[in-house]
Amino acid sequence: MKLWAGRMRLRTFRIFLVLVHVSAACEFGPLPYSVTGIVCRMTKPAALLLNQETAQVIQAAFRNAKFPNITGERSMRLLGKVAYGLTNIQVNDLSIEQSEVELKENDAIHIAIKNVTAFFKGTLNYGYAGAWFLQLFHSVDFEIESSIDLQINIKLMCQKDQVAADASDCYLTFHKLTLHLQGDKEPGWLKQLFTDFISFTLKFVLKSEVCNEINFLAQVLANFVHDLAENFVRDEGISVDISLASVPLIKANYLESHHKGLVLYKNYSDVFTDSVFSPSLLTESRMLYFWLSEHILNSLASAAFLDKRLELTIRGEELQALFEMEDTEAQRNAVQMIFQGTSYNNSVAKVWSLAHPQISVQPEGTVVKSLVAVEVSTLPMGEEALMVLYMEKEITVTIQAAYAKKKLILHPLDSRIEFKVFNCTADPSENDPSIRNFLHTMISVVGIPEVISRIEPALTSLMNSKGLHLFEIRNPEIITRKGYIIVQLDFSFPNHLLLDFLQNTL
C-alpha cells in the first residue's frame, strides 16, 4: 500500500494548494456598488447551454485522473498469504447519459450528472504461497465496468480579486461495479476475492481522484475565462482592470459578478467612486448582460488621447472625395481658393484631437464632445509643405451603436460644430464666409461619417483579434441610458474552443 499512499499524498497536496489558493478571501469596502464599473450577468438559459459542455469536462476529469497503483496482501485459508497489485489503471471508455444544472440562491451551482458508464482497464498481479516450497505468481489483465452518478456543487468566490470556482463538494454514487478478468479463466475464488476487495477500494480511489480532478479543472476553467476577459479589454498599453468589486452572486435565475472597470495606462490614474449601478437595471430575459458605466468610455477615450491614437491623415483620392462631396459652383470656388490649384495627390489633411474627448451616455445615444484640429497642407514639387488651412473646432456628435454580422456598426445622429480657430491662406482677413460655410457642411455631411467609418473596422478588427468572432452572437442589443450602457444578447458556445483548451491544458 506504500506506493498508493505516496501518490495519494502527492495528489492531495496538489489539491490542497489549489484550495488554499482559492480560499484566500478578498477584501471589499462597505459599498461595493460605488466602485462598480462593469457588471456581468449570466442567466439560467446560458447556464443550461454551458451545461451541455459539462460532458467534455467530466470526460477530461476521468481521463486525466492519475489512478495510483494499489498493492497489498491477504491471508487465505489453505493457500496462505495472497499478495496482489492493481497497476496501470486507466479509463478505457466513457459515456454520459444526462447532465442537469440548478442555481441554488446564495449557495452553489448544483450539477447532477447521471448514468456515467465508465470502463477501466489495468493489470492484476497476484501471488500466493502455501508451504515453504510452493510459490506461484500470476499476471492477468482486467476490466471494470461501472455505472456512476455524480453530484457536484460549485461555489463561486474571490481569489486574488477574480472569480474562483470551488468544486470540492463532490459525490460519486456507484450503481454498478463489475470486475472482468481476462477471459474469465481464473479460479472462481480469485475473482470473488478481488471483486469484493475492488468494490471497496476502487470506489474510494475513484471518488478521491475524479473529484479532485473535477475541482482542479473547475478552477483552471475559471482562470481560463478570466484570462479571456482580461485579454479582451487590453490593447497594447491600454487595459481595463476587471478585478472584482464584490463577491460573485448566485441567484435562483442568474449568476452575477461586479468588476471595478478602472482604465490602466502608464501613469494615468483612474478613480471611480460614483457608480449608478443597481441590480434592478438588468433583467433576466436574455442569456448574457454587460452593464458598463460611462466612466469607462471616458477613461478609455482619455487613454487613447494620451497614447496619440486620436490622429488621422487623409490624402489623395480620399481627400478628393471629401472636398468634392457635391458638384456645385460654391464647392468648386471654395476648393479652388483653399488648394490654389494644387493637385489632391500633392495635398494632405491631418486631423487630431487637442484635448481629452468628453463622453456622456444618454437615452438617445453616446454623446462625444471633442476639440479637434485640422491642418491642410499642399506639397508643391520640390518645395516644402505649405499650410493652406488650419482650424480648431468643437464637435459634438451623438452616436448609436449596434453589432450585426460580426461587425460593429456606429451610426452618427445629430452633430454640432463650433469653430474656435480658423486660418485660411486664401482668406486671411476672414471676410469671405463661403469657405467656412463650405467646410462646416463638409464636416457635418462627410467628415464625421468618414472618421466613424475608420473607427468601425478598427474596433471590429480589435474585437475579432480577441476571439469575439468565434462566438455565435444572436440578437445583440446595445442600449444606452443616462450614465451607462447595457449590452444584452443570446449566444452559442463554440464547442472547439473548450476542446482546444482542454487539449492544450491537460
ABEGO torsion letter per residue (X at the ends): XAAAAAAAAAAAAAAAAAAAAAABBBBBBABAAAABABBBBBBAAAAAAAAAAAAAAAAAAAAABBBBBBBEBBBBBGAEBBBBBBBGBBBABBBBABBBBBBBBGBBBBBBBBGBBBBBBEBBBBBBBBBAABBBBBBBBBBBBBBBBBBBBBBBBBBGGBBBBBAABBBBBBABBBBBBBGGABBAAAAAAAAAAAAAAAAAAAAAAAAAAAAAAAAAAAAAAAAAAAAAABBEABBBBABBABBBBBBAABBBBBBAGBBBBEABBBBBAABABBAAABBAABABBBBBBAAAAAAAAAAAAAAGABBBBBBEAAAAAAAAABBBAAAAAAAAAAAGGBBAAABBBBBBBABBBBBBBBAAEBBBBBBBBBBBBBBBBGBBBBBABBBBBBBBBBBBBBBBGGBBBBBBBBBBBBBABBBBAABAAGABAAAAAAAAAAAAAAAAAAAAAAAAAAAAAAAAAAGAAABBBBGBBBBBBBGBBBBBBBBBBBAAAAAAAAAAAX
